[in-house]
């Protein structure tokens, strides 16, 4: 049975974009790069994904925007190193407190790319 954010049920278009993401865990401060992004979240390739359901603080910078976006996110799905299938290991995260201006900037990036 597919999870709540399975590929079949996704409604947001995903932009294949590589953006540096900094995020905090209880033990560490990590830096990775996105594989793709949508209005609702992003996929972060990593060999050490956080556990599903983990809420964490993150920061990333959009192209052509000086100030980074700082928000919280929740891990909604994980592709483990042991069982990657057809995807690279990592975690799909959903934005959990994206401010109105930040939301508009992400939306502008995604819709601008789709329109091209």
N, C-alpha and C positions, 0 to 999 in steps of 0.2 A: 504494500500500500504506500502511496506517495505521501511525503510530508507536506506541511502547509505551504512551503515555498518551492515545491518541486518545479522542474522545468515546464511541465505541462500546465501548471496553474499560474505561472508568472504573468503579470500584466504590464510590468514596466520594461521598456526597451533598455537594453544594456549596451553601453558604449565601451568598446575594447580600448582601454586607455591605461597607461602606466603612470601612476601618480604615487609619490612617496607618502607612506602612512606611518605615523609615529603613534604607538599606543602603549598604555600602561597596564601591567598586570600587578597582582599583589606583590610579586617578587622582583619584577624587572621592568625596564623601559625598552621596547623593541622597535625596530624599524624594518619595514618590508615595503613592497610595491604592489599596487593593485594590478589585477589582470583585466578587470572590467568594472564598470560602475553604472548604476541606474539612479533614478530619482530617490529610490527607497533604500539603497545600500550599495555594497560592493563585494567582490570576491578578492580575498587576499591570499595569494599563494604562499604557503609556509610549510616547512617540514614539522613544525611544532604548533599546530592549531590549538586554540583555546577550546575548552569543553563547550558543547552545545548548551545554550542558555546563559553563558557567562556575559555579564554586562561590564563594559570597560570604557575608559576614556580614550579618545583618539583625536588626532590632529592630522589634517592633510591640506595641501595647497593645490588649488585648481590652476590650470594654465591661464595666464593673463590676469591673475588676481594676486595682489601683494600680500594681503592679510590671510593667514591660514584659517581654515574652518576648524573649529574646536567643538566637539560634540561627544555624546555617548553613543555606543552601539551595543547590540546584542548579537551573539553568535547564533545563527538560525540553522546552519547546516555545516557539516564537516566532511572533508574528503581526507581520509587518513593515509599515511605513508604505506601502511600494511595493505590497504585495499583501495588503490587509486582508481581502478576501473579505467575509463577513457579520459579522466580529468587529472590534472596535476594536484598533488596534495595541497590543502589549504582550508579556508573557512569562508563561508558566505555570511556576511554581517548585515544587519538592518540598522539604519540610523534610528536613534532613540531619543534625541532631543535636538534635532536640527532646527535652528532658529529660522524665522521667516525670510530674512535676507539671504542666509546661507542656502535655504531651500530654493529660493528663486535663482540663485547663481548656479546651483547644480542643475536645476531644471533648464536654465538657459543653455548650459553646456550640452546637455543631452538632446534637447530639441533642436539646437543649432546643428549638431552633428547629424541627426536624423534627416534634417531638411536638405543637407548637402547631397 
